[in-house]
Structures are given as C-alpha cells and as structure tokens.
C-alpha cells in the first residue's frame, strides 16, 4: 500500500512519526505524499494550543478529501475523540500508548523500530514519554500521562543503530527529558545517560532538546561544548515575572532561572541558549509583561519561541480570572519576537571568523546547507575536489551572514570546531 505520515507538534511527535514510517517500510509499503493519493494517511496530532487543535482538524479533513483511509493518533485525538468522530465515523483513532504496537501489528513485521534513514539528516532519539509537572496552563500530561523512561540499554542500542546508519547528530528528545531515569530502578540522571551514549558511540554529536532550568546540573553543564555535545540548550522560561510564574506553577523564580542561564553561558564557549515564553497569561498586566521583556533583554539568550496564552479546557489556568484580550496578546507577542530577532542577529554577527561544525542537510549543484552545533543554519558553496554528502559533518569557517543564515566555507583544520 501507499502511505503517508503527517506530523504536528513537538520533536517527540516527530520521533514517533519516524518510527511509524519505519514500521510501514518494514512491511514493504510505499511512502508517498498526501497529494499522491495514498491508501493510508496517518496523522500524528498536537494539542498544545488552540491553533494546534485547528491544524489537526484541518489535516484530518485534507486527508479525507484526498480519499485516504485515515488513522489519527497523538495528543489532540487522545483528548478529543468525540470531535474527531463528528468529522467522520470511519477514522481510526490510536491512543498514544498504543502507537508502537498498533502500527507494528497491523502494518509491519519487524520488532526493530529504531529510527533509521527516512530522508532525514539529523536523527531523533526519544528517551522518555509523559510529564510529572502540573503547569496550570498545560494539557499535555492529560494526554501523555506520567513520565516513563526507556532503559539505558535500549536507548544505547538505538543510538548504535543510528550511528551505523550514518547519522552524525542524534537529538535527545522526550516530553520531559530532564526527569529521565527518576522512575527507573536503580534511578539514573540525564547526565549519566548522555555520558553512557558518548562512551558507547564514537562519531555522532549529541543535541539536547528542551530542559527545565531546575534540571540542569553542574554535571550536565560540563558536557556542553566538551567535544561531542552540541553547544546549544533550550530552557523554557514562560514568564519573567515571579507572580506569574507562581500562577503558572513553574518550579523556579526568575533569580534561579538567571543563575542557571549564566552558569551555562559562562561554562560553555559560544553556546546558543533559547527559551519559550507565554504572553497574556491570565492576570498578566502591562507592568508584568514589561518585567518579562526587561528580564529577557538582560539575559544572554539567543532566540525565543513566543506563544500567546491559549486557553486549554480542564486546566487550572482556564478557570483563572483576568484573561487578556487577543489584541493585547498579539502586541506583546510581536514585541518579544522583535527582541528575539535582535538577540539572534547579535549572536549571528558574533560568529564571523569562528570555525563551526555543521551537519549537511541539503546538497545542490554548487552549494550545500546544514545546521551548526550551536543551532544556526549555514550555507556554503561547494569546493572542487571536496565530496559533500547529506548527513556528513563538515567544518566551516563563518565568512558572514545572508539574511537568517550564516555564510561559510568548508575547511580542513587540526583544531576542533565548535559544536
């Protein structure tokens, strides 16, 4: 059969979708696009915001219009089965916890569901699922359940498989990766897992996805920029005002957040640090927002992901007073995105003359592009006699900037590049 997998949302969803694709391929099915009239369309949905809900419904309708048999999974379908049934009673809904077994039993034949080469240049490795936090605005724990960690042996086996498949970057992902290992016996910390991955693989660099400020230990900080751990970290802030953080039920103060960011920035050379911010949380005043803006402006952050607060049913925040008008949220979001652009521009300008290591993601006649260890896109012209291939790790000297990308030139050097 011809199949396609459409994905919304986080890197955990992306990792799961890769596994689903592999299951179909192991069953000798043909991967295609929605426009090519697949027999089956799998939609891995997201429900982190109202916009995600809307996008999930739109993809479902598009797939039905294309004539495919539609299978829906992910957080939106986990929480909104009745709404999906209203679209069509013929849609198959697969619970989050059944993603692996359902597709293997119905469409695959191999128990090895490790992510392999499906046209991606950088691999995703999911180490856990679920979340034990209770942020007042978030619905994801209701869709994903409590944190559940994979064993280190299982993760290491998958990492070795990714290395054998030629991947030179492995991104560690999950719903709450900083809580990794707390449910294992004996318990294990994220830093220990990363150290084990470095020991049992030889070539791939390791990138971490989002991790909470309270979960960044000194042991973990020492791994950044140490040779094979990418000089990049994403630390969600959500608000720069302590009163709003308390309403959000976030487990830190702005002082604690600042201390973590500064320790990381001072310990890892040239590290890129990103963050998430929610604007217009219930009760957020203009003064509260200005505190957030000024707090972020004072930090060595590289970029922001800005989200207008989205009311999620069955969350504590949805029942709070003082909901902010959409127009105000839009204005505040624009201001923070402007600040993000300024910070990223300054950081990118500081890269000129540095030697960075990039995974090649696209090769065209006369040029190639990729992602650096510090999470910047870079473009370069090819060099005669130098064989450039996708998934390859290439050292480049940064020669300048072209819009939102760096410009570079591949070089052979004895000194290590900045990951």
C-alpha positions, 0 to 999 in steps of 0.5 A, a space after each residue: 500500500 501507499 502511505 503517508 505520515 503527517 506530523 504536528 507538534 513537538 520533536 517527540 511527535 516527530 520521533 514517533 512519526 519516524 518510527 511509524 514510517 519505519 514500521 510501514 517500510 518494514 512491511 514493504 509499503 510505499 511512502 508517498 505524499 498526501 497529494 499522491 493519493 495514498 491508501 493510508 494517511 496517518 496523522 500524528 496530532 498536537 494539542 498544545 494550543 488552540 491553533 494546534 487543535 485547528 491544524 489537526 482538524 484541518 489535516 484530518 479533513 485534507 486527508 479525507 478529501 484526498 480519499 485516504 483511509 485515515 488513522 489519527 493518533 497523538 495528543 489532540 485525538 487522545 483528548 478529543 475523540 468525540 470531535 474527531 468522530 463528528 468529522 467522520 465515523 470511519 477514522 481510526 483513532 490510536 491512543 498514544 500508548 498504543 502507537 508502537 504496537 498498533 502500527 507494528 501489528 497491523 502494518 509491519 513485521 519487524 520488532 526493530 523500530 529504531 529510527 533509521 534513514 527516512 530522508 532525514 539528516 539529523 536523527 531523533 532519539 526519544 528517551 522518555 514519554 509523559 510529564 510529572 509537572 502540573 503547569 496550570 496552563 498545560 494539557 499535555 500530561 492529560 494526554 501523555 500521562 506520567 513520565 516513563 523512561 526507556 532503559 539505558 540499554 535500549 536507548 544505547 542500542 538505538 543510538 548504535 543503530 543510528 550511528 551505523 546508519 550514518 547519522 552524525 547528530 542524534 537529538 535527545 528528545 522526550 516530553 520531559 527529558 530532564 526527569 529521565 531515569 527518576 522512575 527507573 530502578 536503580 534511578 539514573 540522571 540525564 547526565 549519566 545517560 548522555 555520558 553512557 551514549 558518548 562512551 558507547 558511540 564514537 562519531 555522532 554529536 549529541 543535541 539536547 532538546 528542551 530542559 527545565 532550568 531546575 534540571 540542569 546540573 553542574 554535571 550536565 553543564 560540563 558536557 556542553 561544548 566538551 567535544 561531542 555535545 552540541 553547544 546549544 540548550 533550550 530552557 523554557 522560561 514562560 514568564 519573567 515575572 515571579 507572580 506569574 510564574 507562581 500562577 503558572 506553577 513553574 518550579 523556579 523564580 526568575 533569580 534561579 532561572 538567571 543563575 542557571 542561564 549564566 552558569 551555562 553561558 559562562 561554562 560553555 564557549 559560544 553556546 546558543 541558549 533559547 527559551 519559550 515564553 507565554 504572553 497574556 497569561 491570565 492576570 498578566 498586566 502591562 507592568 508584568 509583561 514589561 518585567 518579562 521583556 526587561 528580564 529577557 533583554 538582560 539575559 544572554 539568550 539567543 532566540 525565543 519561541 513566543 506563544 500567546 496564552 491559549 486557553 486549554 479546557 480542564 486546566 487550572 489556568 482556564 478557570 483563572 480570572 483576568 484573561 487578556 484580550 487577543 489584541 493585547 496578546 498579539 502586541 506583546 507577542 510581536 514585541 518579544 519576537 522583535 527582541 528575539 530577532 535582535 538577540 539572534 542577529 547579535 549572536 549571528 554577527 558574533 560568529 564571523 571568523 569562528 570555525 563551526 561544525 555543521 551537519 549537511 542537510 541539503 546538497 545542490 549543484 554548487 552549494 550545500 546547507 546544514 545546521 551548526 552545533 550551536 543551532 544556526 543554519 549555514 550555507 556554503 558553496 561547494 569546493 572542487 575536489 571536496 565530496 559533500 554528502 547529506 548527513 556528513 559533518 563538515 567544518 566551516 569557517 563563518 565568512 558572514 551572514 545572508 539574511 537568517 543564515 550564516 555564510 561559510 566555507 568548508 575547511 580542513 583544520 587540526 583544531 576542533 570546531 565548535 559544536 
